[in-house]
């Protein structure tokens, strides 16, 4: 069963570019490495050849996974989203109930997650805890250290 992957236009464009790069330059680089290793003689004892073939398998697996994401991708239009509840592409300001610390995150698809840029995946524990909540509600997030409660302060798109 396939899962729908909701992406921003930027995320969709980045995914498309990454697939094109892997299928083009990535495959060419691997083919060159295999050809170079083949020239070194006996393939049964050629570690470079084995490593290049393994790299080829990993590359093809990554291409296959990204193709599956692309096949099930739906591009979301931010202007059509409701900001009364936390959804994909929402900017959410939350406050830790215990220590009062405030943070703002953007909820995005797994392929767009980037913690350095405050983008968290909707399938992460934090994302799952925040989805569907409205301003003023409490979200409980399970962490290895226990449950943390966050109050939803603001939701914007």
C-alpha positions in Angstrom: 0.0 0.0 0.0 1.4 3.4 -1.0 1.4 6.4 1.3 0.7 9.8 0.0 3.7 12.2 0.5 2.6 15.8 0.8 5.3 18.2 -0.4 5.7 21.9 -0.9 6.5 23.1 -4.4 10.1 23.6 -3.3 10.3 20.1 -1.9 8.9 18.6 -5.0 11.3 20.5 -7.2 14.3 19.5 -5.0 13.2 15.8 -5.1 12.8 15.9 -8.9 16.3 17.5 -9.2 17.9 14.9 -6.9 16.4 12.0 -8.9 17.7 13.5 -12.1 21.1 14.0 -10.6 21.3 10.4 -9.3 20.0 8.9 -12.6 22.4 11.0 -14.7 25.7 11.9 -13.0 25.4 9.3 -10.2 24.9 6.4 -12.6 27.7 7.6 -14.9 30.1 7.8 -12.0 29.3 4.3 -10.8 29.6 2.9 -14.4 33.1 4.6 -14.7 34.2 3.1 -11.3 33.0 -0.4 -12.4 34.8 -0.1 -15.7 38.0 1.0 -14.0 37.8 -1.9 -11.6 37.2 -4.3 -14.4 40.4 -3.2 -16.1 42.4 -4.3 -13.1 42.0 -8.0 -13.8 40.5 -11.0 -12.1 37.0 -10.0 -10.8 36.8 -12.8 -8.3 39.5 -11.2 -6.1 38.9 -7.6 -7.0 37.8 -5.6 -3.9 37.4 -2.4 -6.0 35.0 -4.1 -8.3 32.9 -5.5 -5.4 32.8 -2.1 -3.8 31.7 -0.4 -7.0 29.0 -3.0 -7.6 27.8 -2.5 -4.0 27.7 1.3 -4.5 25.7 0.7 -7.7 23.2 -1.4 -5.8 22.8 1.3 -3.1 22.4 4.0 -5.7 19.7 2.0 -7.5 17.9 1.4 -4.2 17.9 5.1 -3.4 16.6 6.0 -6.9 13.9 3.4 -6.5 12.8 4.8 -3.1 12.8 8.4 -4.4 10.8 7.3 -7.4 8.2 5.8 -5.1 8.0 9.0 -3.1 7.6 11.0 -6.4 4.9 8.7 -7.7 2.8 9.3 -4.6 3.7 13.0 -4.1 1.0 15.6 -3.8 2.1 19.3 -4.0 0.3 21.4 -1.4 -0.7 25.0 -2.1 -0.1 27.0 1.1 -2.8 29.5 0.2 -5.4 26.7 0.3 -4.5 25.4 3.8 -6.4 26.1 6.9 -4.5 27.5 9.8 -7.0 26.8 12.5 -5.3 23.5 13.2 -1.7 22.2 12.7 -1.3 20.6 9.3 1.5 19.9 6.9 3.3 23.2 6.0 2.1 24.9 9.2 4.5 27.1 11.1 3.8 26.3 14.8 5.0 28.3 17.8 4.9 26.1 20.8 5.8 26.6 24.5 7.2 24.0 26.7 4.8 23.9 29.6 7.5 22.8 32.1 10.2 25.4 31.4 8.4 28.1 29.4 10.8 27.8 26.4 9.2 28.9 23.1 10.1 27.4 19.7 8.8 27.8 16.2 8.8 24.8 13.8 7.5 24.2 10.3 5.9 20.8 9.8 7.0 19.2 6.5 7.2 15.9 4.7 9.9 13.5 5.7 12.0 14.3 2.6 12.0 18.0 3.4 12.8 17.7 7.1 15.8 19.8 8.2 16.2 20.5 11.9 18.8 23.2 11.3 16.2 25.2 9.5 13.5 24.4 12.0 11.7 22.0 9.6 10.4 18.9 11.3 8.8 15.8 9.7 5.1 15.2 10.3 6.0 11.6 11.0 8.5 12.4 13.7 7.3 12.1 17.4 7.1 15.9 17.6 5.2 16.2 14.3 2.7 13.5 15.2 2.1 15.1 18.6 1.4 18.5 17.0 -0.8 17.5 14.1 -4.4 18.4 14.4 -3.9 20.6 17.4 -5.4 24.2 17.7 -4.1 27.3 19.4 -4.3 26.9 23.2 -4.4 23.1 23.1 -1.7 21.0 24.7 0.3 18.5 22.7 2.0 15.6 24.4 5.2 14.4 22.8 6.8 11.1 23.8 10.6 11.3 24.1 13.1 8.8 25.4 13.2 10.9 28.6 9.5 10.8 29.1 6.4 12.8 27.9 6.8 16.5 27.3 3.8 18.8 27.1 3.7 21.8 24.7 1.1 24.5 24.4 0.2 25.6 20.9 0.8 29.4 20.9 0.4 30.3 17.2 -0.3 28.6 13.9 0.6 30.3 10.6 1.0 29.1 7.0 
